Amino acid sequence: MSTWLDSLRLYREKRVLVMLFLGFSAGLPLPLTGFTLRQWMSESNVALAAIGLTALIGIAYSFKFVWSPFMDRLSLPWFSARLGRRRGWLLPVQVLLALAIAGLALTDPVTAPVATVAVAVLVAFLSASQDIVIDAYRIETLAPEEQGAGLAAYIWGYRIALLVANAGALFIVGFAGWPAAFIAMGILVSVGIVTCLVMKEPTVAPPAASTRHGIAAAIDWIRSAVVGPLLDFTKRDAWVLLLGFVVLFKLGEALAGIMTAPFYRSLGFSREEVAAISSVFGLFATLGGAAVGGLVVYRIGVFRSLIVTGILQMLSNLMYVALAHAGHDIGMLWLQVGVENFTDGLADAAFVAYLSSLCNVAFTATQYALLSSLAATPLRTLGASSGFLAEAMGWPSFFLLTTAAALPALCLAVWLMRRFPLGAASPRPFVAAD
């Protein structure tokens, strides 16, 4: 009991509480380029095919590894001189993010859809850049034994932000309209800005600069910041299949998730019903699933938990089929949202544990950016076809397809577990690239 009480005191530490507010700042932009934006477009009677293409807006999340080495190794001179290397990147990115979110209020998806999409793309790019800095900050400021508490605080802040940007934004729309909702969300980015100003800069020394000059120095930098993390990963057995699994694990969920807003609307559910059930109740179901998922990982290991939770995540898509047949049934909506979000929380806990275990401590920030970007690839690319598929197949057949889309990743997980029977997430020891 005393051990548990000692552990709980970690949540009172300032460096852990900082992750709560940074998590809020990181989670706030996501629905504004996803579910909330698609709800706006659905109410504006934008075609399903066009709504499906909004999945491409967030492609920055899939490619943030491209510019992560620059943010990981370089500094902004004026800001870094006053705030330090990490905070010197975080503050200007957050200020620009707040302005971009508020800028969505000046657009109209009916009369000027290109402008709406362009601003949303900028929001996604700045949000992905913020994620890079926050991930690096978390790794550098928390001791190894504090990482679990820091990650838990981050998730709670992140999920609260998703609630605010989903249900909160929709409720604001009800009495003040869409422009007011986006302006309010832009103002809420100030939570992250204030946190950035009061938190301490990590004490980790920046990477040593090359002793050479000119082109030779540039080559040294590229080798250390860009080539090193990639070369390290390719030294592992079955690394191609590992990456394939990372890409495919969320495929079924990605296809289904893109169409959630228009699906609910087609069944006649009101904005308030969607906000209360899908956003609010869904949040608590996800948090509960994540908590249980952490216990599952602890009890049966990463690989086995990936298979168990992956199967449950796959089968939960059948609840969409049941809801499609039930029609406008509030009770079935509660059940569908509860099952879907709880199993997603289960699978997320196992999946995040797996991604974290794949990172070499010598290249944590860059490799995590690469892996998390790959994990988001189906949502940002193949997810764009979801609108076309839903129109062509109808809702029941479409959601049956999303269920089957999870099978390739599960087959890879079974093969990897049999190939590496000890269950280690990384098939070989981490060795820093030369």
N, C-alpha and C positions, 0 to 999 in steps of 0.2 A: 504493500500500500504506500509506503514512504517513497518507493521508487517511482510509482505513478504520480504522486504529488509533486515530486521533484521535477518530473518531466513536464507537468502542466505549467510549472513556473516559467518555462521557456517562452510561453505565449505572452508573458509580460515584458520580455526583453524588447528594447526599442528596435533592434535590428530585425527581429522577427515581425513586430508590428508594422514595420516599414513595408514588408512584403505584402501585407494585407492591402495597403493603399496602392502599392504598385500593381498588384493584381487587379484592383478595380480599374486603374487607368488602362491596363492592357486589355481587359475584357470589354470595356465600353464601346470601342469602335466596331467590334465584330458584327453585331446584329444590324448596325446602321449601313453596312454594305451587304447584308444577308437577309435575314428573315424580315426585319422591319422595313427595309427598302422594298422587298418583294411584296409585302403587304400593301405598301403605298401604291406600287404598280398594279397590283390586283384590283384595288379599289378604283384605280384610274382606268380600268378595263384595257390594260395592255395585254397583248396576246401571250398565251402560254409559252410559245416558242421563244419570244423575246425575254420573258421572265426567266426561262431556263438559261438563257445566255448570260444572265447576270452572274452566274457562277464564275465566269471568267474575270469578273471585277477583282476578285480576291486572289488572282494568280500570283500576286506579290508574296503572299504567304508561302507559296510553293517554291519561289525562287530567291528567298531572302538570303540563302547561303551564298549567292553570287556576290553581294556587297557586304556580307557579314565580316569577311577578313579585313576590310577597310575600317569598319567601325570597331573592330576588335583590336587593331594594331595602330591606327592613326588617331590623331587628336585634332580638334578644332581650336586653333591657336588662341583666339580671344577668349572663348568660353573655358577652355581647359586651364588657362592661366588663372582664372578666378574660381572655377568649380572643380577642377580635376578632370581626368580623362573620361571617366564614365558619365559623371553628371554633366560634363561639358558637351556631350552628345545628347543626353536625355532631355535637357531643358529646351533647346531649340526645336527638337523634334516634337515635343509635347505642345509647344506654343503653335507651331504650324499645324499640328493635328487638330487643335481646338478651332483654329480659323477655318480649316477645311471642312470639318463637320458642320459648323455654322453656315458655311458656304452652300451646303446642300439646300438650305432654306431658300436660296435665291434661284433655284432651278425648278423646272416643272417637267415631269416625265411624259406628259401628254404633248405639250407644245415644243419642248426642246429636250428630247430624251438623250441626245448625244451629250449635252452639257451635264445632265444628271449623272450619266455614266462616267464622264471624264472626272468630275469632282469625286465620285465614289472611288474611282481607281486611285486618285491621289490620297484619299483617306486610308485605303488599304495599304498603300506603299508606306505611308508614315506610320501606320499601326504596326506593320511588320518590322520596320526599323526600330520602333520602340521596344518590341519584343526582344530583338537581338541584344540591346543594351541591358534590359532588365534581366535576361538570362545570365549574362556575364556578371552583372552586379550581384545577383543571388549567389552564384558560385564563389565569388571572390570575398564576400563579406561574412558568410556563414561558415562556421566550423563544420567538419563532417558530421558530428553528432547533432548539429542543429538543422541540417538540411531537411529532415523530415518535417519538423515544426514549421520551418520557413515555407516549404512547399504547401503544407496544409493551409497556412495563412494566405498564401498566394491564391490557392484554389477558391477559398471562401470569398476573397475580394473579387476574383474574376467572375464567379457565379453571381454574386450580388450585382455586379455591373451588367451581366447579361440580362438579369431580371429588370434592372432599371432601363436598359436600352431596348428591351422587348416590351414588357407590360407597362413600364413607366411611360415610355414614349407613346404607346398606343392610347393610354389614358389621357395624356396631354392632348393628343390629336382630337379626342372626343369633345373637348371644350375650348380648344384654342387653335386647332388646325395643324397641318403638317409643318409649315415653316417654324412655328413656335416650338414644336417638339425638337427639331434639329438644332435650333438655337440653344435650347435648354441643355441638350446633350453636349454641345460644344462648351458651354459654361462649366459643366461637370468635369471636364478634363482638368480643371483647376485643382482637383483633388490630387492628381499626379504631379502637377506643377509645384504645388506647395510642398508635397512630400519630397520632391527632388531638391528643393531649396533647403530643407531642414535636415535631411539625412546626411550621413558622413560618407565621404569618398573612400573607396576601398584602399587598404594600405598595401595592396599588391603592387610591386614595382612594374612599370611598363616593360615590354620586351626590349632587350638590348638592341641598339641600332647597329647596322653593319659598319664595319671599320673601313669598307671600301667606298668608292665614290662613283658617281655617274651611273652608267648602265650596269656595271658590276653590282652596285648597291641595290639597284632595282631588281636585278635577278635574284640576289640573296633574299630580298623581302618577299618576292613571289614564291620562292622555294620554301620559305619558312611559314608564311601566312596562308598560302593557297595550296601549294602542292603537298606540303607535309601532311596536313589532315587527311587529304584524299588518298595519298600513298599509304598511309598507316592503315586505312580501312581495307585496302585491297590486299594487304598481307594476310588477311584472315581466311580461313577455310570457308568455302561456300559463300563468299561475300556477295556474289550476285544474287543467290537465292535469298539471303538475308534482306537485301534491299528490295527484292521482289515482294517478300512478305510484308515489309513496311509499307510499300505502296498500295498493296491490295487489301490490307486488313480492314480499312474503312470504306471500301468501295460500295457495298450494299447500303450502308448508312448514308453515304454521300448522295447517292442517287435518290433515295427516299426523302432525305432532308430538304433538298432543293424544292420539292413539290409540296411540302407540308402546308404552306400558307394558301396556295390556290386550291389544294385538296379540301381543306377545312371550309374555305369559302364556298366551294362548289356544293358542299353538303348543307349549306345554309346556316352555318354557325356564325354568330355575330362577332364583331371585334372584341366586345367585352367578354364573351364566353371564351374566345381564344386566349385573351390576355390572362384571365383568371385561371384557366385550366392548363393550357399548354405552357404558359410562361411561369406563373407562380407555383402551381402544384408540380409542374414539371421540374422546376428548380429543386424542390425538396426531394423529389424522387431521385434525381440525379445525384444529389449530395449523399442521400442514403445509400444508393448503389455504389458510389465511390468508396464510402466507408466500409461497406461489406466487402467490396472488391479488394481493398487493402488487406483485409483479414484472409481472404482467399489466397492472395499471392503469398502471404506469410506462411500459411498452413501447407499449401501444396506446391509452391514453387512457381517461377515465372512461366515456363513453357506449359505446364499443365493448366495453369490459370488462364493462359491465353486461349487454349483450346476450349475449356469449359465456358468461359465468358464469351468467347467468340461464337460458340453454338447458340447460347442464349440470346446474344445480340442478333444473330441471323434469324432465329425463330420469332423474335419480337416483331419483325417486319410483317408477319402474318396478321398482326393486330390491325394493321392498316386495311388489309383485305376484309377482315371482319367488320371494321367500321364502314367501309365502302358499301357492304351489303346491308348494314344496319341503317344507314342514312343519318338523318339528323336525330341522333340518340345521345342525349347528354351523358347518361350512365355509361354507354360504350365509349364515349370520348374520354371520360375520366379513366376508364380501364386501359384504353389504348395508350394514353399519355403516361400513365403510371408505369405500365410494363415497359414501354419503349425507353423512357428516360432512366428507369432503374437499371435495366440491362446495359444501356449505354454507359452509365456510371461504373458498373462492374467491369466492362471491357476497357474503359478508359484507364482505370487504375492499373490493370495488368499491362496495358499497352505502354503507358508512360514509364512504368517500372522497366519494361523491356528496352525502350529507347534509351533511357538513362544508363542502363547497364552496358549498352553498346559503345558509349563514349569513352575514348581514351582521355585520362586526366590531363594529358599534355595538350590536348586540342579540344577541350570540352565545349567551349562556346561555339566554335566553328562547326564541329561535328554534330552538335545538337541542332544547330540551325539547319544543317544539311538533312538530318534524319527527320526533323519535324516538317521541313519543307516537302520532302518526299511523301510523308504521311498525308499531307494535305493535297497531294496531286490529284487524286480522283475527284475530290470536291471541286477543285478549280478547273479541271479539264473535262473529264468524262461526265461530270455532273452537268455540263452545259447541254448535253443531249437529252436530259431528263424531260424537258418540256415536249420535245418532238416525240419521244417514246410514249409519254402519257397521253398525248393527243391521238397517236396512232393505235395504241393498245387498249385504252380505257384504264380506269383506276385499278380494278382488281388484278388484271393481268400485269399491269406495270409493277405493282407491289410484289407480285409473285416473282417477277424478274429480279427485283432488288434483293429478294430473299436468296435466290440462286446465285447472285453475284458475290455472295460471301464465301461460297464453296472453294474457289481457288486458294484463298489465303488459309483456310482451315486445312486444306490438303498439304500446303507447304509447311504449316506449323507441325503437323503430324510427322512429315518427313524429317524436318529439322530435329524434332525431339527424338526420333529413332536414330538419326545419324549421330547425335550427341546425347547419348542416354543419361549422362550425368545432369542434364538439364541446364547447363551453363548457357547464359544468353550470348556470351562471346566464346566462339570455338577455340580461340587460342589466346595466350597472354598478350596484353597490350605492350607493344614495343614502339617507342617514339621513332618516327621516320627520320632518316639521316638528312 
